[in-house]
Amino acid sequence: LLGALDGFSDAEKLAVDEMPELERYVLTLLGALDVELREAAEAFELNRYLRRLTDFANEDLSAFFFDIRKDSLYCDAPDDVKRRAYRT
């Protein structure tokens, strides 16, 4: 998936309010994760920090978001909103 970001430029970025609902949902999850990780780090709860980060990467990103959007990345036109939001 990282290879699919080759050639990405600021001109391709989408504002959050222009993104499809799925991308906005994942950004909301990411915001909640940020709060949880900061709390765990401040409390020096490294096990909680790593567990939550790993769960997010495996469940929310890999098993959910990437699974749904990977076809958009490879099949949709370069100017398609879903593809641009995914790359943003």
Backbone as a printed PyTorch tensor [residue, N CA C, xyz], in Angstrom:
tensor([[[  0.8060,  -1.1990,   0.0000],
         [  0.0000,   0.0000,   0.0000],
         [  0.8490,   1.2640,   0.0000]],

        [[  1.9970,   1.2170,   0.6400],
         [  2.8480,   2.4030,   0.6520],
         [  3.3220,   2.7640,  -0.7500]],

        [[  3.5460,   1.7600,  -1.5790],
         [  3.9660,   2.0150,  -2.9470],
         [  2.9190,   2.7730,  -3.7390]],

        [[  1.6690,   2.6380,  -3.3490],
         [  0.5860,   3.3310,  -4.0460],
         [  0.5860,   4.8280,  -3.7580]],

        [[  1.3760,   5.2540,  -2.7950],
         [  1.4720,   6.6810,  -2.4910],
         [  2.5170,   7.3890,  -3.3420]],

        [[  3.2340,   6.6340,  -4.1520],
         [  4.2480,   7.2290,  -5.0110],
         [  3.6140,   8.2930,  -5.9020]],

        [[  4.2080,   9.4550,  -5.9270],
         [  3.7050,  10.5380,  -6.7540],
         [  2.6320,  11.3800,  -6.0910]],

        [[  2.3180,  11.0980,  -4.8410],
         [  1.2960,  11.8780,  -4.1430],
         [  1.7590,  13.3210,  -3.9950]],

        [[  0.8440,  14.2590,  -4.2300],
         [  1.1840,  15.6760,  -4.0800],
         [  0.0810,  16.3850,  -3.3000]],

        [[  0.3940,  17.5700,  -2.8290],
         [ -0.5890,  18.3580,  -2.0830],
         [ -1.8190,  18.6820,  -2.9210]],

        [[ -1.6650,  18.7420,  -4.2230],
         [ -2.7920,  19.0520,  -5.1000],
         [ -3.8580,  17.9550,  -5.0580]],

        [[ -3.4600,  16.7680,  -4.6730],
         [ -4.3780,  15.6310,  -4.6250],
         [ -5.1670,  15.5640,  -3.3170]],

        [[ -4.7080,  16.2730,  -2.2940],
         [ -5.3440,  16.2100,  -0.9750],
         [ -6.7980,  16.6580,  -1.0240]],

        [[ -7.5780,  16.0440,  -0.1480],
         [ -8.9710,  16.4460,   0.0300],
         [ -9.1550,  16.9750,   1.4430]],

        [[-10.0050,  17.9690,   1.5760],
         [-10.3810,  18.4380,   2.9090],
         [-11.2630,  17.3770,   3.5510]],

        [[-11.2600,  17.3170,   4.8530],
         [-12.0280,  16.2960,   5.5670],
         [-13.5070,  16.3530,   5.1890]],

        [[-14.0610,  17.5380,   5.0550],
         [-15.4920,  17.6430,   4.7350],
         [-15.8230,  17.2020,   3.3080]],

        [[-14.8150,  17.0150,   2.4690],
         [-15.0250,  16.5180,   1.1080],
         [-14.8630,  15.0030,   1.0150]],

        [[-14.3650,  14.3940,   2.0750],
         [-14.0930,  12.9550,   2.0630],
         [-15.3750,  12.1490,   2.2280]],

        [[-15.3740,  10.9330,   1.6770],
         [-16.5090,  10.0410,   1.9100],
         [-16.6460,   9.7060,   3.4010]],

        [[-17.8080,   9.2300,   3.7610],
         [-18.1250,   8.9560,   5.1610],
         [-17.1530,   7.9630,   5.8040]],

        [[-16.7280,   6.9610,   5.0670],
         [-15.8230,   5.9560,   5.6280],
         [-14.5040,   6.5870,   6.0770]],

        [[-13.9340,   7.4470,   5.2580],
         [-12.6790,   8.1020,   5.6290],
         [-12.8700,   9.0140,   6.8400]],

        [[-13.9840,   9.7080,   6.8850],
         [-14.2550,  10.5670,   8.0460],
         [-14.4190,   9.7280,   9.3120]],

        [[-15.0400,   8.5690,   9.1780],
         [-15.2020,   7.6700,  10.3210],
         [-13.8410,   7.1940,  10.8360]],

        [[-12.9640,   6.7960,   9.9350],
         [-11.6390,   6.3210,  10.3370],
         [-10.8360,   7.4590,  10.9780]],

        [[-10.9810,   8.6670,  10.4760],
         [-10.3040,   9.8070,  11.1060],
         [-10.8380,  10.0520,  12.5160]],

        [[-12.1260,   9.8220,  12.7250],
         [-12.7050,   9.9350,  14.0670],
         [-12.1070,   8.8770,  14.9880]],

        [[-11.9850,   7.6520,  14.4840],
         [-11.3490,   6.5890,  15.2710],
         [ -9.9040,   6.9520,  15.6040]],

        [[ -9.2160,   7.5280,  14.6430],
         [ -7.8260,   7.9230,  14.8500],
         [ -7.7120,   9.0120,  15.9170]],

        [[ -8.6470,   9.9390,  15.9230],
         [ -8.6560,  10.9770,  16.9500],
         [ -8.8650,  10.3930,  18.3390]],

        [[ -9.7740,   9.4350,  18.4430],
         [-10.0110,   8.7720,  19.7300],
         [ -8.7790,   7.9730,  20.1540]],

        [[ -8.1330,   7.3330,  19.1930],
         [ -6.9130,   6.5850,  19.4920],
         [ -5.8260,   7.5160,  20.0120]],

        [[ -5.7030,   8.6760,  19.4170],
         [ -4.7040,   9.6510,  19.8510],
         [ -4.8850,   9.9920,  21.3300]],

        [[ -6.1190,  10.2150,  21.7350],
         [ -6.4060,  10.5290,  23.1380],
         [ -6.0040,   9.3610,  24.0320]],

        [[ -6.3880,   8.1510,  23.6390],
         [ -6.0620,   6.9610,  24.4320],
         [ -4.5560,   6.7490,  24.5440]],

        [[ -3.8490,   6.9360,  23.4430],
         [ -2.4030,   6.7210,  23.4600],
         [ -1.6940,   7.7600,  24.3170]],

        [[ -2.1490,   8.9860,  24.2480],
         [ -1.5400,  10.0340,  25.0840],
         [ -1.7590,   9.7440,  26.5660]],

        [[ -2.9690,   9.2990,  26.9070],
         [ -3.2580,   8.9620,  28.3040],
         [ -2.3820,   7.8060,  28.7730]],

        [[ -2.2490,   6.7880,  27.9480],
         [ -1.4250,   5.6350,  28.3080],
         [  0.0460,   6.0320,  28.4430]],

        [[  0.5170,   6.8870,  27.5590],
         [  1.9150,   7.3200,  27.6180],
         [  2.1740,   8.1530,  28.8750]],

        [[  1.2530,   9.0420,  29.1840],
         [  1.4220,   9.8780,  30.3800],
         [  1.4170,   9.0440,  31.6570]],

        [[  0.6700,   7.9390,  31.6410],
         [  0.5990,   7.0540,  32.8080],
         [  1.6850,   5.9700,  32.7620]],

        [[  2.5410,   6.0170,  31.7410],
         [  3.5990,   5.0220,  31.5450],
         [  3.0440,   3.5970,  31.4510]],

        [[  1.8620,   3.4750,  30.8770],
         [  1.2400,   2.1670,  30.6730],
         [  1.5660,   1.6930,  29.2550]],

        [[  2.7890,   1.2450,  29.0900],
         [  3.2680,   0.8820,  27.7580],
         [  2.5460,  -0.3280,  27.1910]],

        [[  2.1620,  -1.2630,  28.0370],
         [  1.4220,  -2.4250,  27.5540],
         [  0.0820,  -1.9920,  26.9560]],

        [[ -0.6220,  -1.1220,  27.6700],
         [ -1.9010,  -0.5950,  27.1680],
         [ -1.6910,   0.1780,  25.8630]],

        [[ -0.6370,   0.9750,  25.8190],
         [ -0.3110,   1.7690,  24.6340],
         [ -0.0990,   0.8600,  23.4200]],

        [[  0.7680,  -0.1170,  23.5750],
         [  1.0840,  -1.0080,  22.4510],
         [ -0.1030,  -1.8740,  22.0520]],

        [[ -0.8580,  -2.3440,  23.0330],
         [ -2.0300,  -3.1770,  22.7420],
         [ -3.0460,  -2.3900,  21.9250]],

        [[ -3.3210,  -1.1610,  22.3380],
         [ -4.3170,  -0.3390,  21.6340],
         [ -3.8410,   0.0310,  20.2320]],

        [[ -2.5650,   0.3550,  20.1100],
         [ -2.0090,   0.6970,  18.8010],
         [ -2.0530,  -0.5080,  17.8580]],

        [[ -1.6860,  -1.6600,  18.3700],
         [ -1.7140,  -2.8880,  17.5720],
         [ -3.1390,  -3.2540,  17.1740]],

        [[ -4.0660,  -3.1430,  18.1140],
         [ -5.4680,  -3.4380,  17.8030],
         [ -5.9960,  -2.5130,  16.7070]],

        [[ -5.6620,  -1.2390,  16.8020],
         [ -6.1140,  -0.2820,  15.7870],
         [ -5.5530,  -0.6490,  14.4130]],

        [[ -4.2700,  -0.9520,  14.3640],
         [ -3.6380,  -1.2930,  13.0840],
         [ -4.2220,  -2.5740,  12.4910]],

        [[ -4.4240,  -3.5720,  13.3330],
         [ -4.8990,  -4.8690,  12.8380],
         [ -6.3900,  -4.9050,  12.5490]],

        [[ -7.1780,  -4.3170,  13.4230],
         [ -8.6340,  -4.4230,  13.2970],
         [ -9.2450,  -3.2680,  12.5070]],

        [[ -9.0050,  -2.0590,  12.9680],
         [ -9.6550,  -0.9050,  12.3450],
         [ -9.0740,  -0.5810,  10.9720]],

        [[ -7.7680,  -0.6320,  10.8530],
         [ -7.1600,  -0.3100,   9.5610],
         [ -7.1300,  -1.5080,   8.6220]],

        [[ -6.4260,  -2.5500,   9.0120],
         [ -6.2000,  -3.6670,   8.1000],
         [ -7.4650,  -4.4620,   7.7880]],

        [[ -8.1400,  -4.9340,   8.8140],
         [ -9.2920,  -5.8160,   8.6030],
         [-10.5420,  -5.0620,   8.1580]],

        [[-10.5960,  -3.7740,   8.4150],
         [-11.7990,  -3.0100,   8.0740],
         [-11.5370,  -2.0240,   6.9330]],

        [[-10.8200,  -0.9600,   7.2180],
         [-10.6630,   0.1340,   6.2550],
         [ -9.8990,  -0.2820,   4.9990]],

        [[ -8.7120,  -0.8480,   5.1560],
         [ -7.9130,  -1.2250,   3.9860],
         [ -8.6280,  -2.2770,   3.1450]],

        [[ -9.3130,  -3.1880,   3.8060],
         [-10.0250,  -4.2380,   3.0780],
         [-11.1160,  -3.6470,   2.1850]],

        [[-11.7870,  -2.6320,   2.6780],
         [-12.8650,  -2.0030,   1.9060],
         [-12.3100,  -1.1250,   0.7850]],

        [[-11.2810,  -0.3440,   1.0780],
         [-10.8160,   0.6710,   0.1360],
         [ -9.7030,   0.2440,  -0.8160]],

        [[ -9.1120,  -0.9110,  -0.6280],
         [ -7.9670,  -1.2640,  -1.4780],
         [ -8.3350,  -1.3170,  -2.9620]],

        [[ -9.5310,  -1.7450,  -3.2870],
         [ -9.9370,  -1.7910,  -4.6920],
         [-10.0260,  -0.3930,  -5.2950]],

        [[-10.4400,   0.5810,  -4.5000],
         [-10.4920,   1.9630,  -4.9890],
         [ -9.1060,   2.4520,  -5.3770]],

        [[ -8.1400,   2.0530,  -4.5960],
         [ -6.7730,   2.4910,  -4.8450],
         [ -6.2570,   1.9850,  -6.1860]],

        [[ -6.5780,   0.7510,  -6.5060],
         [ -6.0280,   0.1420,  -7.7140],
         [ -6.9410,   0.2250,  -8.9340]],

        [[ -8.2340,   0.4120,  -8.7260],
         [ -9.1780,   0.3420,  -9.8470],
         [ -9.8060,   1.6780, -10.2370]],

        [[ -9.9600,   2.5810,  -9.2850],
         [-10.6310,   3.8450,  -9.5810],
         [ -9.7010,   4.8010, -10.3210]],

        [[-10.3080,   5.7360, -11.0130],
         [ -9.5450,   6.7520, -11.7460],
         [ -8.7430,   7.6090, -10.7650]],

        [[ -7.6030,   8.1270, -11.1970],
         [ -6.7640,   8.9350, -10.3050],
         [ -7.4740,  10.1390,  -9.6830]],

        [[ -8.4800,  10.6760, -10.3560],
         [ -9.1750,  11.8430,  -9.8110],
         [-10.4570,  11.4850,  -9.0580]],

        [[-10.7200,  10.1970,  -8.8710],
         [-11.9110,   9.7600,  -8.1390],
         [-11.8150,  10.1990,  -6.6740]],

        [[-12.9160,  10.6680,  -6.1240],
         [-12.9340,  11.1910,  -4.7550],
         [-12.5290,  10.1220,  -3.7400]],

        [[-13.0400,   8.8970,  -3.8820],
         [-12.6820,   7.8350,  -2.9330],
         [-11.1840,   7.5550,  -2.9660]],

        [[-10.6380,   7.5010,  -4.1570],
         [ -9.1990,   7.2170,  -4.2920],
         [ -8.3640,   8.3610,  -3.7160]],

        [[ -8.7630,   9.5820,  -4.0140],
         [ -8.0280,  10.7380,  -3.4920],
         [ -8.1140,  10.8040,  -1.9680]],

        [[ -9.2880,  10.5100,  -1.4200],
         [ -9.4520,  10.5200,   0.0370],
         [ -8.5970,   9.4370,   0.6780]],

        [[ -8.5460,   8.2810,   0.0650],
         [ -7.7460,   7.1660,   0.5730],
         [ -6.2680,   7.5430,   0.6070]],

        [[ -5.8050,   8.1800,  -0.4450],
         [ -4.3930,   8.5630,  -0.5110],
         [ -4.0730,   9.7520,   0.3960]],

        [[ -5.0770,  10.5550,   0.7210],
         [ -4.8570,  11.6850,   1.6190],
         [ -4.6220,  11.1670,   3.0140]]])
